[in-house]
Amino acid sequence: MTFEELLETRNQGELAVVKSILESEGIPCFVQGEHSSGALPFGVEVRIMVPAERLEEARDLIRDLTSSVSPFQTRDETEDESS
């Protein structure tokens, strides 16, 4: 199974919310850069990875969250802004 990046964050709260949403919808995910203790040291950026075939579904699930609640940005949104 190939995984692709859904989101980068330094915020433990963002990480928890996004993981919870994905898990509630049955989308497997893992956090690249997270220590085995699950703790996120201050200033360390992590990536939430999802299966490539479910990436668009995952983006759709968090899109409302990223646009209305906080400054979350999915990988496709950050690439669009830098163009």
Secondary structure, DSSP 8 states (H G I E B T S, - for coil): --EEEEEEES-HHHHHHHHHHHHHTT---EEET--TT----TT--EEEEEEGGGHHHHHHHHHHHHHHTS---BHHHHHHHH-
